């Protein structure tokens, strides 16, 4: 029964991740577009799919995968996520530099651009926290709270960006993966409870 449950969860997860990519291949938005635009668009869709894995890997929510292994994979998929976002941003920059300048300077007239850039900078902040964890010498509780906070901003910003933009993903597949992503992040925060220990230490210092 446990094996069947694991297979079912992994199959559903794979479906949620792969379907938006498949739907995007037949998108009318890719017709008559340059190869650079197509690559940039697919990089954004793939990034959203990879993002879905991150909270599940970090919190040990995937059946059959120990949390210790999941967190090691989490680091590598984090690198893959950064690369996908880099391809997405660079590709769109090559396609239309003025639009990307407006987006990066928060002067774009479209809300999805703002949320996309916020998610990008939050992802960079979360990655820097992970990369310089030892050098920062933060207490584990404080580091976890900061990392989860930035990760939550990445998820919320990415979902808002995806929902608001009329891009290559289909409406149904887009809403589905975004809903599952929000649920995965909420379950992860509930399971990790990153605030535990942070406030206790602060209260203890105040009493001294």
DRENLUM-863549 format. One line per 3 residues: their letters; for each residue x, y, z of C-alpha. Coordinates in steps of 0.02 Angstrom, whole numbers, m for minus. Layout:
BEGIN
a	X,Y,Z | ...
This chain:
BEGIN
xxx	0,0,0 | 143,118,41 | 225,83,m127
xxx	62,114,m219 | 37,277,m125 | 213,332,m169
xxx	188,289,m352 | 23,384,m354 | 99,540,m275
xxx	250,539,m391 | 139,509,m543 | 23,653,m498
xxx	172,767,m464 | 251,722,m631 | 87,756,m719
xxx	66,926,m638 | 245,972,m685 | 247,904,m863
xxx	74,952,m927 | 108,1141,m930 | 265,1109,m1034
xxx	168,998,m1155 | 27,1125,m1169 | 154,1263,m1202
xxx	221,1171,m1354 | 56,1201,m1443 | 33,1380,m1384
xxx	m21,1508,m1514 | 94,1633,m1428 | 245,1540,m1500
xxx	188,1556,m1681 | 301,1667,m1785 | 412,1701,m1634
xxx	600,1697,m1638 | 696,1549,m1569 | 761,1659,m1428
xxx	585,1704,m1373 | 530,1522,m1379 | 678,1466,m1273
xxx	646,1606,m1149 | 463,1560,m1136 | 496,1377,m1107
xxx	630,1420,m979 | 497,1512,m879 | 377,1365,m886
xxx	513,1243,m836 | 566,1357,m694 | 389,1353,m623
xxx	390,1163,m632 | 558,1153,m544 | 497,1276,m412
xxx	359,1154,m367 | 490,1027,m315 | 584,1143,m199
xxx	468,1150,m46 | 426,965,m63 | 609,916,m64
xxx	655,1031,79 | 519,969,196 | 525,783,159
xxx	348,778,91 | 392,665,m55 | 358,482,m11
xxx	505,362,m22 | 632,502,m16 | 717,535,152
xxx	727,717,203 | 918,711,206 | 922,653,25
xxx	783,773,m23 | 879,922,43 | 1035,873,m55
xxx	929,861,m212 | 848,1026,m161 | 1016,1113,m179
xxx	1044,1047,m355 | 868,1085,m413 | 894,1258,m339
xxx	1042,1281,m456 | 935,1218,m600 | 800,1342,m552
xxx	924,1486,m553 | 987,1433,m725 | 811,1422,m794
xxx	769,1596,m730 | 933,1662,m802 | 888,1592,m974
xxx	712,1663,m957 | 773,1838,m914 | 919,1844,m1036
xxx	810,1777,m1176 | 677,1909,m1147 | 813,2042,m1135
xxx	881,1992,m1306 | 704,1991,m1377 | 653,2160,m1306
xxx	782,2258,m1203 | 666,2408,m1169 | 531,2297,m1093
xxx	658,2211,m982 | 732,2376,m925 | 557,2436,m877
xxx	525,2273,m785 | 690,2273,m690 | 668,2456,m639
xxx	487,2426,m586 | 423,2552,m714 | 331,2425,m823
xxx	144,2460,m840 | 101,2276,m816 | 80,2199,m643
xxx	146,2029,m696 | 315,2108,m733 | 326,2178,m557
xxx	284,2011,m477 | 407,1921,m591 | 551,2035,m544
xxx	508,2025,m358 | 510,1835,m371 | 677,1841,m462
xxx	762,1949,m331 | 687,1846,m190 | 757,1689,m273
xxx	929,1769,m283 | 917,1817,m98 | 868,1639,m50
xxx	1010,1569,m156 | 1137,1688,m77 | 1079,1636,95
xxx	1106,1455,47 | 1273,1485,m37 | 1347,1590,103
xxx	1265,1502,249 | 1430,1461,337 | 1508,1631,307
xxx	1354,1722,372 | 1366,1626,537 | 1180,1644,569
xxx	1098,1535,699 | 1011,1387,615 | 839,1447,671
xxx	867,1623,605 | 940,1558,441 | 793,1440,415
xxx	668,1579,448 | 754,1696,325 | 771,1562,191
xxx	590,1505,206 | 531,1686,205 | 622,1725,43
xxx	564,1560,m31 | 384,1605,11 | 405,1771,m79
xxx	473,1676,m229 | 321,1563,m232 | 192,1701,m210
xxx	278,1814,m337 | 297,1673,m463 | 115,1620,m447
xxx	54,1799,m468 | 169,1821,m618 | 108,1661,m700
xxx	m77,1691,m667 | m77,1871,m728 | 23,1846,m887
xxx	m55,1780,m1047 | 89,1669,m1097 | 125,1499,m1167
xxx	45,1396,m1027 | m136,1346,m1042 | m257,1422,m918
xxx	m309,1259,m835 | m134,1185,m823 | m68,1352,m759
xxx	m198,1368,m622 | m172,1186,m572 | 17,1197,m551
xxx	2,1364,m461 | m128,1294,m340 | m21,1142,m304
xxx	132,1253,m280 | 42,1363,m153 | m21,1208,m62
xxx	154,1131,m61 | 230,1291,9 | 94,1306,142
xxx	120,1125,196 | 307,1152,202 | 293,1307,311
xxx	171,1215,425 | 287,1066,438 | 451,1160,462
xxx	378,1300,571 | 536,1405,541 | 488,1533,674
xxx	511,1407,816 | 667,1444,916 | 694,1617,843
xxx	577,1708,960 | 624,1602,1110 | 807,1650,1090
xxx	758,1832,1072 | 649,1827,1228 | 789,1743,1325
xxx	910,1882,1275 | 786,2015,1331 | 769,1933,1502
x	955,1943,1524
